Amino acid sequence: MKRFRDKLHLITWTRDDESPAGSSSAERLAQACKEGDRKAQKQLFDILSPKMMAVCLRYMGNREDAEDILQEGFITLFTKIDSYQGAGSFEGWARRIFVNTALMHLRRTDALGLSEDIEEARGLFTEEPTPVQKMGYRELLRLVAALPADARTVFNLYVVEGYSHKEIAKELGCNEATSRSKLQRARLRLQEMIKGKV
């Protein structure tokens, strides 16, 4: 039976092998992609696309734009795969590409509205605890997707990705005050949406 599989060049997984969805499997496939293996590219796409689509949806807010970003992200990933040196997980490296692709798209379309006046936002800060903290994750993600692109992007970077305001400011080409005000606006808008549901 083994000889038959070898002749057909079938890829088979036994119980002793790691699952194809595992991170070390992704790293093995990445190495094969570096060597020009087209089947490995397809398998890597199949492994990563559901997770990266979720990332793209969080930033873009709608499926059509998210699919465009997913496609652009994979083009970048396969173009730059030689630059992955094995430091950290491959999936983390790939995720960064998709986040950056989404951010570049949002900057190109000026969806972030970084040119607004910061002074307008000074009165928006509040110390009250928010009802957002009491919501379920899926429901919160649906509400976040309904936010304007600039608020959604800062919210995702700060709350979901764990970026600091300094890091967000660097990524988006704005100052830290802009990042803070957009996060506060996102939180206040989420509170309004939650109150509207109650």
C-alpha positions as a LaTeX table, in Angstrom:
\begin{tabular}{lrrr}
\hline
Residue & $x$ (\AA) & $y$ (\AA) & $z$ (\AA) \\
\hline
Met1 & 0.00 & 0.00 & 0.00 \\
Lys2 & 2.82 & 2.42 & 0.80 \\
Arg3 & 4.36 & 1.89 & $-2.64$ \\
Phe4 & 0.98 & 2.71 & $-4.23$ \\
Arg5 & 0.77 & 6.01 & $-2.28$ \\
Asp6 & 4.31 & 6.93 & $-3.26$ \\
Lys7 & 3.57 & 6.40 & $-6.93$ \\
Leu8 & 0.55 & 8.70 & $-6.75$ \\
His9 & 2.41 & 11.28 & $-4.63$ \\
Leu10 & $-0.45$ & 11.45 & $-2.18$ \\
Ile11 & 0.01 & 13.32 & 1.05 \\
Thr12 & $-1.33$ & 11.22 & 3.90 \\
Trp13 & $-1.51$ & 11.94 & 7.61 \\
Thr14 & $-1.19$ & 9.18 & 10.17 \\
Arg15 & $-1.92$ & 9.36 & 13.88 \\
Asp16 & 1.79 & 9.81 & 14.54 \\
Asp17 & 1.95 & 12.90 & 12.35 \\
Glu18 & 0.87 & 16.24 & 13.65 \\
Ser19 & $-2.48$ & 17.54 & 12.40 \\
Pro20 & $-2.19$ & 19.64 & 9.22 \\
Ala21 & $-3.88$ & 22.49 & 11.10 \\
Gly22 & $-1.13$ & 22.65 & 13.72 \\
Ser23 & 1.29 & 25.56 & 13.89 \\
Ser24 & 4.38 & 23.44 & 13.22 \\
Ser25 & 2.55 & 22.09 & 10.16 \\
Ala26 & 2.09 & 25.68 & 8.98 \\
Glu27 & 5.80 & 26.26 & 9.51 \\
Arg28 & 6.66 & 23.12 & 7.53 \\
Leu29 & 4.35 & 24.26 & 4.74 \\
Ala30 & 5.95 & 27.72 & 4.83 \\
Gln31 & 9.34 & 26.11 & 4.27 \\
Ala32 & 7.94 & 24.12 & 1.35 \\
Cys33 & 6.45 & 27.36 & $-0.06$ \\
Lys34 & 9.90 & 28.97 & 0.10 \\
Glu35 & 11.09 & 26.12 & $-2.11$ \\
Gly36 & 8.33 & 26.83 & $-4.66$ \\
Asp37 & 5.92 & 24.00 & $-3.79$ \\
Arg38 & 2.49 & 24.99 & $-5.20$ \\
Lys39 & 0.64 & 22.27 & $-3.27$ \\
Ala40 & 2.11 & 23.63 & $-0.06$ \\
Gln41 & 0.82 & 27.10 & $-0.98$ \\
Lys42 & $-2.69$ & 25.70 & $-1.40$ \\
Gln43 & $-2.50$ & 23.81 & 1.90 \\
Leu44 & $-1.16$ & 26.85 & 3.73 \\
Phe45 & $-3.98$ & 28.93 & 2.27 \\
Asp46 & $-6.53$ & 26.33 & 3.45 \\
Ile47 & $-5.08$ & 26.33 & 6.97 \\
Leu48 & $-4.74$ & 30.09 & 7.40 \\
Ser49 & $-7.67$ & 31.54 & 5.43 \\
Pro50 & $-10.43$ & 30.99 & 8.03 \\
Lys51 & $-8.40$ & 32.63 & 10.81 \\
Met52 & $-7.14$ & 35.47 & 8.63 \\
Met53 & $-10.64$ & 36.08 & 7.25 \\
Ala54 & $-11.78$ & 36.68 & 10.84 \\
Val55 & $-8.97$ & 39.24 & 11.24 \\
Cys56 & $-9.93$ & 40.95 & 7.97 \\
Leu57 & $-13.62$ & 41.07 & 8.93 \\
Arg58 & $-12.80$ & 42.72 & 12.24 \\
Tyr59 & $-10.98$ & 45.55 & 10.50 \\
Met60 & $-13.11$ & 45.99 & 7.38 \\
Gly61 & $-16.58$ & 45.53 & 8.86 \\
Asn62 & $-18.07$ & 43.84 & 5.79 \\
Arg63 & $-17.43$ & 40.60 & 3.94 \\
Glu64 & $-16.76$ & 42.05 & 0.49 \\
Asp65 & $-13.94$ & 44.34 & 1.65 \\
Ala66 & $-12.62$ & 41.63 & 3.98 \\
Glu67 & $-12.34$ & 39.20 & 1.05 \\
Asp68 & $-10.35$ & 41.79 & $-0.91$ \\
Ile69 & $-7.99$ & 42.28 & 2.03 \\
Leu70 & $-7.68$ & 38.51 & 2.47 \\
Gln71 & $-6.61$ & 38.16 & $-1.17$ \\
Glu72 & $-4.14$ & 41.07 & $-0.94$ \\
Gly73 & $-2.78$ & 39.65 & 2.30 \\
Phe74 & $-2.09$ & 36.25 & 0.78 \\
Ile75 & $-0.36$ & 37.85 & $-2.21$ \\
Thr76 & 1.88 & 39.73 & 0.23 \\
Leu77 & 2.41 & 36.62 & 2.36 \\
Phe78 & 3.55 & 34.46 & $-0.56$ \\
Thr79 & 5.65 & 37.30 & $-1.99$ \\
Lys80 & 7.45 & 37.90 & 1.31 \\
Ile81 & 7.54 & 34.35 & 2.67 \\
Asp82 & 11.32 & 34.23 & 2.23 \\
Ser83 & 11.62 & 36.93 & 4.90 \\
Tyr84 & 10.12 & 34.63 & 7.56 \\
Gln85 & 13.14 & 33.47 & 9.54 \\
Gly86 & 11.41 & 31.20 & 12.06 \\
Ala87 & 11.51 & 33.69 & 14.93 \\
Gly88 & 8.12 & 33.34 & 16.63 \\
Ser89 & 5.20 & 31.43 & 15.24 \\
Phe90 & 4.51 & 31.50 & 11.53 \\
Glu91 & 0.83 & 32.18 & 12.21 \\
Gly92 & 1.73 & 35.27 & 14.27 \\
Trp93 & 3.99 & 36.49 & 11.46 \\
Ala94 & 1.19 & 35.92 & 8.93 \\
Arg95 & $-1.41$ & 37.65 & 11.13 \\
Arg96 & 0.76 & 40.76 & 11.21 \\
Ile97 & 0.73 & 40.82 & 7.39 \\
Phe98 & $-3.08$ & 40.74 & 7.29 \\
Val99 & $-3.43$ & 43.45 & 9.96 \\
Asn100 & $-0.96$ & 45.65 & 8.06 \\
Thr101 & $-2.77$ & 45.00 & 4.76 \\
Ala102 & $-6.07$ & 46.09 & 6.32 \\
Leu103 & $-4.47$ & 49.19 & 7.84 \\
Met104 & $-2.86$ & 50.17 & 4.52 \\
His105 & $-6.24$ & 49.86 & 2.80 \\
Leu106 & $-7.93$ & 51.99 & 5.46 \\
Arg107 & $-5.19$ & 54.64 & 5.15 \\
Arg108 & $-5.45$ & 54.66 & 1.32 \\
Thr109 & $-9.19$ & 55.25 & 1.44 \\
Asp110 & $-8.86$ & 57.75 & 4.34 \\
Ala111 & $-11.44$ & 55.66 & 6.16 \\
Leu112 & $-9.63$ & 56.38 & 9.40 \\
Gly113 & $-10.42$ & 60.10 & 9.18 \\
Leu114 & $-7.11$ & 61.01 & 10.76 \\
Ser115 & $-7.47$ & 64.62 & 9.69 \\
Glu116 & $-10.25$ & 65.45 & 12.17 \\
Asp117 & $-9.68$ & 68.03 & 14.87 \\
Ile118 & $-8.57$ & 66.46 & 18.16 \\
Glu119 & $-9.96$ & 69.34 & 20.20 \\
Glu120 & $-13.51$ & 68.18 & 19.39 \\
Ala121 & $-12.90$ & 64.93 & 21.25 \\
Arg122 & $-11.58$ & 66.41 & 24.51 \\
Gly123 & $-15.02$ & 66.44 & 26.16 \\
Leu124 & $-15.73$ & 62.80 & 25.30 \\
Phe125 & $-13.65$ & 61.18 & 28.05 \\
Thr126 & $-15.48$ & 59.63 & 30.98 \\
Glu127 & $-14.44$ & 57.50 & 33.94 \\
Glu128 & $-17.73$ & 55.57 & 34.22 \\
Pro129 & $-17.58$ & 51.78 & 33.80 \\
Thr130 & $-19.10$ & 50.75 & 30.49 \\
Pro131 & $-21.78$ & 48.15 & 29.76 \\
Val132 & $-19.47$ & 46.87 & 26.99 \\
Gln133 & $-17.53$ & 44.97 & 29.64 \\
Lys134 & $-20.63$ & 42.88 & 30.43 \\
Met135 & $-21.37$ & 41.75 & 26.86 \\
Gly136 & $-20.73$ & 38.43 & 25.17 \\
Tyr137 & $-17.80$ & 38.28 & 22.75 \\
Arg138 & $-19.80$ & 37.49 & 19.60 \\
Glu139 & $-22.38$ & 40.15 & 20.24 \\
Leu140 & $-19.64$ & 42.69 & 20.90 \\
Leu141 & $-17.89$ & 41.77 & 17.63 \\
Arg142 & $-21.14$ & 42.37 & 15.72 \\
Leu143 & $-21.43$ & 45.81 & 17.29 \\
Val144 & $-17.76$ & 46.59 & 16.64 \\
Ala145 & $-18.25$ & 45.73 & 12.96 \\
Ala146 & $-20.96$ & 48.43 & 12.82 \\
Leu147 & $-18.57$ & 51.16 & 14.04 \\
Pro148 & $-17.11$ & 53.68 & 11.58 \\
Ala149 & $-13.82$ & 52.44 & 10.10 \\
Asp150 & $-11.57$ & 54.76 & 12.10 \\
Ala151 & $-13.12$ & 53.89 & 15.47 \\
Arg152 & $-13.31$ & 50.18 & 14.58 \\
Thr153 & $-9.63$ & 50.09 & 13.60 \\
Val154 & $-8.37$ & 51.75 & 16.78 \\
Phe155 & $-10.71$ & 49.60 & 18.90 \\
Asn156 & $-9.40$ & 46.42 & 17.24 \\
Leu157 & $-5.76$ & 47.43 & 17.58 \\
Tyr158 & $-6.10$ & 48.46 & 21.24 \\
Val159 & $-8.63$ & 46.00 & 22.65 \\
Val160 & $-8.21$ & 42.90 & 20.45 \\
Glu161 & $-4.58$ & 43.07 & 19.29 \\
Gly162 & $-3.24$ & 44.63 & 22.52 \\
Tyr163 & $-1.39$ & 47.55 & 20.92 \\
Ser164 & $-0.52$ & 50.57 & 23.07 \\
His165 & $-1.64$ & 54.05 & 22.00 \\
Lys166 & 1.99 & 54.79 & 21.10 \\
Glu167 & 2.09 & 51.74 & 18.80 \\
Ile168 & $-1.28$ & 52.62 & 17.26 \\
Ala169 & $-0.12$ & 56.18 & 16.61 \\
Lys170 & 2.98 & 54.85 & 14.85 \\
Glu171 & 0.98 & 52.33 & 12.75 \\
Leu172 & $-1.66$ & 54.87 & 11.70 \\
Gly173 & 0.58 & 57.91 & 11.33 \\
Cys174 & $-1.24$ & 59.98 & 13.93 \\
Asn175 & $-0.52$ & 61.10 & 17.48 \\
Glu176 & $-1.42$ & 59.29 & 20.69 \\
Ala177 & $-4.19$ & 61.77 & 21.52 \\
Thr178 & $-5.94$ & 60.89 & 18.26 \\
Ser179 & $-5.71$ & 57.19 & 19.10 \\
Arg180 & $-7.13$ & 57.78 & 22.59 \\
Ser181 & $-9.99$ & 59.94 & 21.31 \\
Lys182 & $-10.96$ & 57.44 & 18.62 \\
Leu183 & $-10.93$ & 54.62 & 21.18 \\
Gln184 & $-13.10$ & 56.67 & 23.51 \\
Arg185 & $-15.50$ & 57.48 & 20.67 \\
Ala186 & $-15.70$ & 53.79 & 19.81 \\
Arg187 & $-16.49$ & 52.92 & 23.42 \\
Leu188 & $-19.14$ & 55.62 & 23.71 \\
Arg189 & $-20.73$ & 54.56 & 20.40 \\
Leu190 & $-20.77$ & 50.95 & 21.58 \\
Gln191 & $-22.47$ & 52.07 & 24.79 \\
Glu192 & $-25.13$ & 53.90 & 22.77 \\
Met193 & $-25.73$ & 50.82 & 20.64 \\
Ile194 & $-26.00$ & 48.62 & 23.73 \\
Lys195 & $-28.44$ & 51.00 & 25.41 \\
Gly196 & $-30.51$ & 51.01 & 22.22 \\
Lys197 & $-30.79$ & 47.22 & 22.47 \\
Val198 & $-31.91$ & 47.22 & 26.10 \\
\hline
\end{tabular}
